[in-house]
């Protein structure tokens, strides 16, 4: 199994999806630390505080808009199994 992480954004006013940014593998440990998470292997989302969102977006070098968006870290788990002929 492979675990990936994404920074998700949702509009505060409507909770509609506002965007997503993949967390590159070399940033994963730092992003999880800033989010207060250990290596998460279960799929799901963890909501970030405004300060956590600012720190993570700074690390990932993306613009933050805390007044507009709710930020979460999404955990994606995919299977590495392949059919073999």
One Martini backbone bead per residue (centre of mass of N, CA, C, O) as a GRO file, in nm:
protein
   85
    1UNK     BB    1   0.100   0.034   0.016
    2UNK     BB    2   0.004   0.380  -0.040
    3UNK     BB    3   0.080   0.710   0.087
    4UNK     BB    4  -0.102   1.013   0.058
    5UNK     BB    5  -0.105   1.380   0.044
    6UNK     BB    6  -0.344   1.658   0.095
    7UNK     BB    7  -0.429   1.988   0.044
    8UNK     BB    8  -0.732   2.121   0.149
    9UNK     BB    9  -1.007   2.333   0.022
   10UNK     BB   10  -1.272   2.527   0.182
   11UNK     BB   11  -1.534   2.709   0.192
   12UNK     BB   12  -1.663   2.873   0.456
   13UNK     BB   13  -1.954   2.959   0.358
   14UNK     BB   14  -2.017   2.658   0.186
   15UNK     BB   15  -1.808   2.403   0.177
   16UNK     BB   16  -1.676   2.415  -0.085
   17UNK     BB   17  -1.464   2.330  -0.309
   18UNK     BB   18  -1.129   2.501  -0.367
   19UNK     BB   19  -0.887   2.282  -0.343
   20UNK     BB   20  -0.560   2.120  -0.430
   21UNK     BB   21  -0.250   1.983  -0.280
   22UNK     BB   22   0.015   1.808  -0.325
   23UNK     BB   23   0.231   1.621  -0.123
   24UNK     BB   24   0.540   1.586  -0.136
   25UNK     BB   25   0.742   1.346  -0.012
   26UNK     BB   26   0.966   1.553   0.114
   27UNK     BB   27   0.714   1.696   0.298
   28UNK     BB   28   0.549   1.498   0.475
   29UNK     BB   29   0.679   1.505   0.757
   30UNK     BB   30   0.643   1.812   0.805
   31UNK     BB   31   0.337   1.830   0.765
   32UNK     BB   32   0.258   1.631   0.987
   33UNK     BB   33   0.391   1.785   1.215
   34UNK     BB   34   0.234   2.057   1.179
   35UNK     BB   35  -0.049   1.887   1.215
   36UNK     BB   36  -0.009   1.669   1.451
   37UNK     BB   37   0.096   1.404   1.300
   38UNK     BB   38   0.128   1.099   1.229
   39UNK     BB   39   0.160   0.844   1.035
   40UNK     BB   40  -0.099   0.813   0.818
   41UNK     BB   41  -0.305   0.514   0.703
   42UNK     BB   42  -0.582   0.645   0.699
   43UNK     BB   43  -0.842   0.746   0.552
   44UNK     BB   44  -0.885   1.108   0.532
   45UNK     BB   45  -0.954   1.402   0.741
   46UNK     BB   46  -0.775   1.696   0.872
   47UNK     BB   47  -0.819   1.964   1.049
   48UNK     BB   48  -0.695   2.288   1.052
   49UNK     BB   49  -0.553   2.535   1.175
   50UNK     BB   50  -0.460   2.843   1.098
   51UNK     BB   51  -0.159   2.805   1.178
   52UNK     BB   52  -0.112   2.542   1.025
   53UNK     BB   53  -0.185   2.651   0.746
   54UNK     BB   54   0.036   2.865   0.732
   55UNK     BB   55   0.281   2.675   0.765
   56UNK     BB   56   0.223   2.483   0.525
   57UNK     BB   57   0.201   2.693   0.295
   58UNK     BB   58   0.485   2.797   0.335
   59UNK     BB   59   0.636   2.533   0.279
   60UNK     BB   60   0.479   2.496  -0.014
   61UNK     BB   61   0.454   2.775  -0.155
   62UNK     BB   62   0.159   2.895  -0.087
   63UNK     BB   63  -0.124   3.059  -0.081
   64UNK     BB   64  -0.302   3.211   0.176
   65UNK     BB   65  -0.675   3.198   0.289
   66UNK     BB   66  -0.818   3.192   0.584
   67UNK     BB   67  -1.085   3.360   0.557
   68UNK     BB   68  -1.194   3.163   0.315
   69UNK     BB   69  -1.056   2.890   0.424
   70UNK     BB   70  -1.055   2.552   0.481
   71UNK     BB   71  -0.813   2.330   0.615
   72UNK     BB   72  -0.677   2.011   0.503
   73UNK     BB   73  -0.573   1.674   0.553
   74UNK     BB   74  -0.535   1.424   0.313
   75UNK     BB   75  -0.574   1.072   0.306
   76UNK     BB   76  -0.422   0.840   0.075
   77UNK     BB   77  -0.499   0.500  -0.016
   78UNK     BB   78  -0.307   0.269  -0.207
   79UNK     BB   79  -0.265   0.010  -0.416
   80UNK     BB   80   0.015  -0.196  -0.543
   81UNK     BB   81  -0.139  -0.395  -0.678
   82UNK     BB   82  -0.094  -0.622  -0.953
   83UNK     BB   83  -0.153  -0.764  -1.233
   84UNK     BB   84  -0.058  -1.087  -1.343
   85UNK     BB   85   0.041  -1.288  -1.631
   0.00000   0.00000   0.00000
